[in-house]
Amino acid sequence: MKISCVIPVHNSERFLARSLDSVLAQTRPPDEVIVVDDGSTDGSAGILQRYGAAVSVITQANRGVSAARNAGLRRASGDAIAFQDSDDLWPSGRLAALAKALGSDESADIVAGRVQMLDERTEKPRSRENLETLHRLHNMPSLLIKRSVFDRVGHFNEGLRVAEDTEFVMRVRRHGITFKLIDEIAMLYRLHGGNISADIDRNQASAMEVFRALSLLRRRPQ
């Protein structure tokens, strides 16, 4: 199985190197790592240059995370697609575990591991958060997805700037795609002041856009 990893980047110099390192240091690393620099204006481009041939970089004007992921998907040549966010971490061994689960179960289209929340200051679980690691299917970096899933349901909705992952998973469920859940921690989600998901107003507006998009899909003839 050939695995492609797609990483959208926008003004991520603070966390980018550690995020990339966590991908490249996997016991079973991706066969290709595609980074899409979505119009960064900070030092992200300079950080990416340091990785040389270890990563394939696509540079585009800022169009949002959906457009960045889609650009990576168009470049990817893998049979399975993994995603990473430029401010989060992959724990060691996560890709090997997900790949084993996906390769050993022909009925599975997507394998999902658990998500661990981290505090940006200590990089330990936040005491005020629920410390039980959970399956959060809308967190793309916790998944390994067969390429055929995108052929069936399409790519990410570029009309959404946030909640695009939630909309994608809801579309996937409409198509009867099979998820396989494993206990492996597959993603360390870094909580910090810059998280776009912390923008409550934007999340509320995007939730409405998700419902509108799905409503339009339901109205289309099958």
Secondary structure, DSSP 4 states (H G I P E B T S, - for coil): --EEEEEEESS-TTTHHHHHHHHHT-SS--SEEEEEEES--SSHHHHHHTTGGGSEEEEE----HHHHHHHHHHH---SEEEE--TT-BPPTTHHHHHHHHHHT-TT-SEEEEEEEEEETTT-S--TTS--S-B--TT-GGGEEEEHHHHHHH-S--TT-SSSHHHHHHHHHHHTTPPEEEEEEEEEEEEE-TT-GGG-HHHHHHHHHHHHHHHHHHHHS--
